[in-house]
């Protein structure tokens, strides 16, 4: 690839994460409006990109934007700029909703621009930030006309309500709260099934084994199903197949899964963390409960399943809500405007 690019979006993590998913979705769309590339050890081939080693040999000009989303990527940008003399404007996107560490605050003070993914995130920053909430590809994430047929194709239960929870398997993500709540809910809804999808990193493997053991002891191993992680581009069908999505996090920076689900017309029960209170409209696109309230999570899920007509209204409202306020095209355009402002600045 030539070195005509004006924006670099680094992704230094090998494993799938929310940041990785954001870059994979945004960069191809932004490339239609500005010369942007991603870089990192593992990126899908359809994403415009350069190898990591090319950062060392790339020309010092013209001025480029380095858009970091993690501390290690801010450090990388500082190294390229001040040690290797690359002409970079440094931009950081913060999704954190807690006071940053001293290192993070030090790094942010050295950025030329900062984006916050929600108003709450912006309130934790020392300085000003552009608030740009995440968006979803509403063409890729869309409802299907026949969910039963989709479930059959995917090898999922075709009768009764289907509930899902996707993401990394760990206590922070509330996977145990979800499993415990589903054990209670499925006891009251004998025709329902639930999915747990994601991957436990090595330090959380014992946590996942304990969850599987709880499910087995409850006699629900054939109704609470643990599914392997799938690539980002395959996720839409896993939401579209559901009757209800549950986001049980105890802590979250932003949290894309509720809008991914709602884009496919799937209502959401979510905890009041991250940006979920802005994303989920209470009793219109789903229900909100307090974090770590397992009885409340179970009650809200059971309540949602108990009224099929209301659930159907929520399906329609969920899709309309995302189309109106959380399009990825809106997000991409807003970020490109920040890139151009930085490039135009002295």
C-alpha positions in Angstrom: 0.0 0.0 0.0 1.2 3.5 -0.8 2.0 5.9 2.1 -0.7 8.5 1.0 -2.8 7.7 4.1 -3.6 10.6 6.5 -5.0 8.6 9.4 -3.7 5.5 11.3 -6.0 3.5 13.6 -3.8 1.1 15.6 -5.1 -2.1 17.1 -2.3 -3.6 19.1 -4.4 -6.4 20.7 -4.4 -9.9 19.2 -7.6 -11.1 20.8 -11.1 -10.0 19.8 -12.3 -7.1 21.9 -14.8 -4.2 21.7 -12.0 -1.9 20.4 -11.1 -4.5 17.7 -14.8 -4.7 16.6 -15.0 -0.9 16.5 -12.0 -0.6 14.2 -13.1 -3.4 12.0 -16.5 -1.7 11.5 -15.4 1.9 11.2 -12.2 1.9 9.2 -13.7 0.5 5.9 -16.5 3.0 6.1 -14.3 5.9 6.9 -11.9 5.0 4.1 -14.7 6.2 1.7 -14.2 9.8 3.0 -10.6 10.0 4.1 -7.3 8.2 3.5 -7.2 5.9 6.6 -5.5 2.6 7.4 -5.6 0.3 10.4 -2.5 -1.5 11.8 -2.1 -4.4 14.1 -1.1 -8.0 14.5 -4.5 -9.5 13.6 -7.0 -7.7 11.3 -9.5 -9.0 8.7 -8.3 -8.7 5.1 -11.2 -6.4 4.1 -9.9 -3.7 6.5 -7.5 -1.2 4.8 -4.3 -1.7 6.7 -0.5 -1.5 6.8 1.9 -3.9 8.5 3.1 -2.8 11.9 6.7 -2.8 10.7 5.8 -0.2 8.1 5.2 2.3 10.9 9.0 2.5 11.5 9.8 3.1 7.8 6.9 5.4 6.9 7.8 8.9 5.7 7.8 11.6 8.3 5.3 13.6 6.3 2.6 14.6 5.5 1.0 15.2 8.9 -1.1 12.2 9.9 -3.6 11.5 12.7 -2.8 8.6 15.0 -6.1 7.5 16.6 -5.4 5.5 19.7 -8.0 3.7 21.8 -5.8 2.1 24.4 -2.9 3.2 26.6 -0.4 1.1 24.7 -1.5 2.8 21.5 -1.1 6.2 23.0 2.4 5.2 24.0 3.0 3.9 20.5 2.0 7.2 19.0 4.2 9.2 21.4 7.1 7.0 20.5 6.6 7.4 16.8 6.2 11.2 17.2 8.9 12.1 19.6 11.5 9.3 19.2 11.2 8.6 15.4 10.2 12.1 14.4 6.9 11.2 12.6 4.6 14.1 12.0 1.5 13.0 13.9 -1.5 14.6 15.6 -2.4 12.3 18.5 -6.1 11.5 19.1 -7.5 9.3 21.9 -11.0 7.8 22.3 -11.9 7.2 25.9 -14.7 4.8 26.9 -13.8 4.6 30.6 -16.5 5.5 33.2 -14.2 5.8 36.2 -11.3 7.9 37.2 -8.3 7.1 35.1 -4.9 6.0 36.5 -2.1 8.5 36.7 -0.5 7.0 33.7 -3.6 7.3 31.6 -4.2 10.9 32.7 -0.5 11.7 31.8 -0.9 10.1 28.4 -4.2 11.9 27.7 -2.6 15.3 28.5 -0.2 14.7 25.6 -2.9 14.1 23.1 -3.9 16.7 20.5 -7.6 15.7 20.7 -9.9 13.5 22.8 -13.2 11.7 22.0 -15.5 10.4 24.7 -18.0 7.7 23.8 -20.7 9.1 26.1 -21.5 12.1 28.3 -20.7 10.1 31.4 -17.3 9.2 30.0 -16.6 12.8 29.3 -17.4 13.7 32.9 -14.4 11.6 34.1 -11.9 13.5 31.8 -9.8 16.4 33.0 -10.2 18.4 29.8 -12.7 19.0 27.0 -13.7 16.1 24.6 -15.8 15.6 21.6 -18.7 13.3 22.6 -19.3 10.7 19.8 -21.4 7.7 20.7 -20.8 4.4 19.0 -23.0 3.3 16.1 -23.9 0.1 14.4 -24.0 -1.0 10.8 -27.8 -1.1 10.4 -27.5 -3.0 7.1 -25.3 -5.7 8.5 -27.2 -5.9 11.8 -30.8 -6.2 10.7 -33.9 -8.3 11.5 -34.6 -11.6 9.7 -38.0 -12.5 8.3 -38.0 -16.1 9.7 -36.2 -16.5 13.0 -37.3 -20.2 13.3 -35.6 -21.0 10.0 -32.5 -19.1 11.1 -32.3 -21.0 14.3 -32.7 -24.3 12.5 -29.9 -23.4 10.1 -27.6 -22.5 13.1 -28.5 -25.6 15.0 -30.3 -23.7 17.8 -33.5 -24.6 19.6 -36.4 -23.8 17.3 -39.3 -23.9 19.8 -39.8 -21.6 22.8 -38.1 -18.3 23.7 -34.4 -18.0 23.1 -32.3 -15.7 25.3 -28.7 -14.8 24.8 -25.7 -13.2 26.4 -22.5 -12.6 24.4 -19.0 -11.4 25.2 -16.0 -12.3 27.3 -16.7 -14.7 30.1 -15.7 -13.1 33.4 -17.1 -11.6 36.5 -16.8 -8.0 35.3 -19.1 -8.9 32.4 -21.6 -10.5 34.8 -21.6 -13.9 33.1 -22.2 -15.5 36.4 -25.1 -13.2 37.2 -26.6 -14.1 33.8 -26.2 -17.9 34.4 -27.7 -17.7 37.9 -30.6 -15.6 36.6 -31.2 -18.0 33.7 -31.3 -21.0 36.0 -34.2 -19.3 37.8 -35.9 -18.0 34.7 -35.8 -21.4 32.8 -37.3 -23.0 35.9 -40.4 -20.8 35.4 -40.3 -21.0 31.6 -39.9 -24.7 30.7 -40.0 -24.0 27.0 -37.2 -21.4 27.0 -33.5 -21.8 26.2 -30.5 -19.6 26.9 -27.1 -19.1 25.1 -23.8 -18.1 26.6 -21.3 -17.1 23.9 -17.8 -15.9 24.3 -14.3 -16.9 25.4 -12.7 -17.1 28.8 -9.1 -16.1 28.8 -6.7 -18.3 30.8 -7.1 -16.5 34.1 -10.9 -16.9 33.8 -11.1 -20.6 32.8 -11.8 -21.8 36.3 -14.6 -19.2 36.4 -16.2 -20.6 33.2 -15.8 -24.2 34.5 -17.7 -23.2 37.7 -20.5 -21.7 35.6 -20.8 -24.9 33.5 -20.9 -26.9 36.8 -23.7 -24.8 38.1 -25.7 -25.4 34.9 -25.1 -29.1 35.1 -26.1 -29.3 38.8 -29.3 -27.5 37.9 -30.1 -30.1 35.3 -30.1 -27.5 32.5 -27.1 -28.5 30.4 -29.3 -29.0 27.4 -31.1 -25.7 27.8 -28.3 -23.3 28.9 -25.9 -23.7 26.0 -22.3 -22.5 26.0 -21.3 -21.6 22.5 -17.8 -20.8 21.1 -16.8 -17.3 20.2 -17.5 -16.4 16.5 -15.9 -13.7 14.3 -17.3 -10.2 14.5 -18.7 -10.4 11.0 -20.8 -13.5 12.0 -22.4 -11.9 15.1 -25.6 -10.4 13.5 -27.3 -13.8 13.0 -26.7 -14.7 16.7 -28.6 -11.6 17.8 -31.3 -11.9 15.1 -32.1 -15.5 16.3 -32.9 -14.3 19.8 -36.2 -13.3 21.5 -34.3 -11.4 24.2 -30.7 -10.3 24.8 -29.4 -9.8 28.3 -26.5 -7.5 29.1 -25.6 -8.3 32.8 -22.4 -6.3 33.1 -21.1 -5.2 36.5 -18.9 -2.6 34.8 -18.7 -1.4 31.2 -16.9 1.4 29.4 -19.6 1.8 26.7 -21.0 -1.6 25.7 -21.9 -2.2 22.1 -23.9 -5.4 22.6 -27.3 -3.8 23.4 -27.3 -1.7 20.2 -26.1 -4.7 18.2 -29.0 -6.7 19.5 -31.6 -3.9 19.1 -30.4 -3.3 15.5 -31.6 -6.8 14.7 -35.0 -6.1 16.4 -34.0 -7.9 19.6 -35.1 -6.2 22.9 -32.7 -6.0 25.7 -32.6 -6.4 29.5 -29.5 -4.5 30.7 -27.8 -3.3 33.8 -27.4 0.4 34.5 -23.7 0.5 33.6 -21.7 2.0 30.8 -23.9 3.8 28.3 -26.7 1.3 28.7 -29.1 3.8 30.3 -28.8 6.0 27.2 -29.0 3.0 24.8 -31.9 1.1 26.2 -35.2 2.9 26.6 -37.0 1.6 29.6 -40.2 -0.3 28.8 -39.9 0.7 25.1 -36.9 -1.2 23.9 -36.4 -3.4 27.0 -35.8 -3.1 30.7 -33.0 -1.8 33.0 -31.9 -3.2 36.3 -29.2 -2.3 38.8 -25.8 -4.0 38.4 -25.2 -7.1 40.4 -28.9 -7.5 41.2 -29.4 -11.1 40.2 -32.9 -11.5 41.4 -33.8 -8.2 39.6 -32.2 -9.5 36.4 -34.1 -12.8 36.6 -37.4 -10.9 37.4 -36.9 -8.5 34.4 -36.1 -11.4 32.1 -39.2 -13.3 33.2 -41.3 -10.2 32.9 -40.2 -9.6 29.4 -40.9 -13.2 28.4 -44.3 -13.2 30.0 -45.9 -10.7 27.6 -45.3 -11.8 24.0 -47.4 -8.9 22.6 -45.3 -6.3 24.4 -42.1 -8.1 23.4 -43.2 -7.8 19.8 -43.7 -4.1 20.2 -40.3 -3.8 21.7 -38.8 -5.6 18.7 -40.2 -2.9 16.4 -39.2 -0.1 18.6 -35.7 -1.4 19.1 -34.9 -1.4 15.4 -36.4 2.1 14.9 -34.4 3.4 17.9 -31.1 2.2 16.6 -31.8 3.4 13.0 -32.7 6.9 14.4 -29.8 7.4 16.8 -27.1 4.8 16.5 -26.1 4.5 12.9 -22.5 3.7 12.3 -22.5 6.2 9.4 -23.3 9.0 11.9 -20.4 7.8 14.1 -18.0 7.5 11.2 -18.8 11.0 9.8 -18.4 12.6 13.3 -15.0 11.0 13.8 -13.8 12.0 10.3 -14.8 15.6 11.1 -12.4 15.4 14.1 -9.7 14.0 11.9 -10.0 16.9 9.4 -10.0 19.5 12.2 -6.8 18.1 13.6 -5.2 17.9 10.1 -6.2 21.5 9.4 -4.9 22.8 12.7 -1.4 24.4 12.7 
